Amino acid sequence: MSAHSAPINLTHHFLIAMPGMEDASFAGSVVYLCEHSERGALGLIINKPTDIKLKGLFDKVDLSLGRADLTDAPVFLGGPVQTERGFVLHEPLHAPGDAEEETAYASTMVIPGGLEMTTSKDVLEALATGAGPRRVLVTLGYSAWGEGQLESELAENSWLTVGADLSVIFDTPIAQRYETALGLLGLQSWQISPRAGHA
């Protein structure tokens, strides 16, 4: 084990792009990190809606959407990887302690912090019947970092990080998610503009 500090684990954190972010995929983005380990990181951008609505996505996969509350919800661009695949970030179906057998969908990642991310169609099929998790955010594609890559981007001050707040994902209007996530750090975007601090 090397002498430097233990690896940081940013699972269930937001990455907030700094204003100087050059990568167009990530400029102005807030990324929810589903997984972060020494092998790398995986996350979903939560504030970049596509022009596809959930109903349109369901039509594409031959399902009707049985949830009026979700009909007009946008599908988000979750990141530049596998943009033809859907990823569903959602609340767990059942409270902890319920019978577990019936909770999990196939290929679901349980994220410490209370959310789950499912890539299988069965979560969509549940929503089609009017059931399924109460709060969902659906993306096409995801964001990924290889081993050590996110750490080096953090060292270059490409990102601010803060513990995730579920209300930003599910309750905050999309256009306000960046500012609201910054607000979790007590910051506003003018305070981190590339021009700030150079008197």
N, C-alpha and C positions, 0 to 999 in steps of 0.2 A: 504494500500500500504506500502510495507516495505521500510526501509530507503535506501537500496542500489540502485545503479543506474538503469536506465531503462534497460529492456532486450535488448540485441543486436539483430539486425535483419540482418542476412547474406544472405537474398534472393538476387539472382543475384551476388553472390560472388563465388570465387574459394576457396575451401579448398585444401591445398597443404600438402600432408603427410610429416611429419618430418621423417628423416632417421631412427629413432628408432622404427617406426611403426611396431608392432608385428603382427597385423592382416593381414594375407596373402592377403585377398581380397583388402586391401587398401594400402599395401606397394607400395611406388613409385607412388601413384596415384594423379591425379588432379580431384577433384569433382566439378561439377557445381551445385550450390544449387538452385533448382527451387522454394523452399518454406522453410521458417524458421519462426516459431512462438513459442509461449510458449508451444504449444502442441507437438512440435518436429520439425524435419527437413526431407526434401526429396531432393535427388540430384542424378545426373548421373555422373559416372566416364567417362571422355572424352579422356583418353589416354591409354586405355587397349583394343586394337582390338582383336576380336576373329578371328578364321580362316574362318569365314563365310563372304562371300561378299554379298552386297545388292541383287545382282541378284539371289543368292542362296536362300536368305530369301524370295524374291518374288516368286520364283519357289515353295517354301514350301507352300505358301498361295494361290497358283494357280493364280498368277497375272504375267503378263509380265511387265518388267520394261521399261517404255517408255522414260527413261532419260539416254542417253549415258554418260552424265557427272557423273552419279552415279553408273554405272554398277559395277565398281571395288572398290567402296568405301567399307571399311570394316564395319561390324556390331560390335559394341563395347559391352564389358561387363560392363553394367551400375552399377552393384552392386549385392550383394548376395541375394536380395529379388525378388521373382517372375521371375526367370531367364528364364522361358518359354514364357514370355510376352514381346512384343516389345513396346518400348517407343521412340517417335520421337521428338527430340528437333529441332525446326525449326524457321526460320524467319516468321513473320506474312505474310499472303498472300497479304494483301493490306496495303497501307500506312494508318496511322491514319487519320481519317476524311473521308475515303471512306465509301460507304454504308456498314453498318455493317452486314446486314442480310446474305450476301453471304460469309463472311469471315470465320466464325468459323466452325471448324469440331466438331463432337460430342466429348464429353469428352476431351476438351482441357483446359489446365491450362494456363492462360495468366500470364506471369511472368513480374512484374514491371522491366523495364530495356530493354524491347524490344523483348524478345523471347517468344515462346509458346512451350508447351510440350503436345503432343497428344498421347493418348493410343488407339485410335480407328482405325479401318482398313480403314476408308474413306480417311485418309491422304495418305495411301499407294495406294489406288485406284486412287487418283488424280495423284500421281507420275507415276502410270502405264499408264495413258493416255498422259504422257509427260508434264503434268501441275504440280500443286502443288508448294510448297514453293521452292524458288531458292536454299537455303542452308539448308541442313538437316544433323543431326547426329542421327543415329539410334542405340539404345542399346537394349540388352536383359537384363532384370532385372534393378533394381534401388537400391539406397542406402537409408536407412532410419534410423533415430534416434528418440527414444522416448522422452518424456518430460524430459528436463534437461540433456539428455544424451550427446548431442553435446557440451553443455556448460561445462560439466565436462571433456570431452576429450580436449577441448580447454584449460581448466585450467591446465590439465596435460601436456600441450605443445605437444599434439599429432599432431596438425595441425597448419599451418600458414594460414592466411586468407588475401585475397586481392579482391578488386572489380573486377568483371569479365570483360574480354576484349574479345569481340566476335571474334576478329581475331585469338585468340588462339584456339578457338573451331573449326573454319571453315577454316582458312588459314594456320595455322602452321603445318608443318609435324608432324605426331604423335610422333615420337621419340624425338622431340624437345619441346613438350608441357610442360613437367615438368619444364625444364630449363627456358622456355619462361615465364611461370607463375611466377616462382621465380623472374625472371627479372623485373616483374611488381613491386616487392618490393625492387628492387635494389640489389638483392641477387644472388649468384651463389651457386650451390649445395655444393661445397667444403667448403663454409663458414658455412654451417649448419650441417656438418657431425657430427656424434655422438662423434668423437674424437676432434672436434674443441674446442678451448678455454680451454684446460686442459694443460697448459704449465708445 
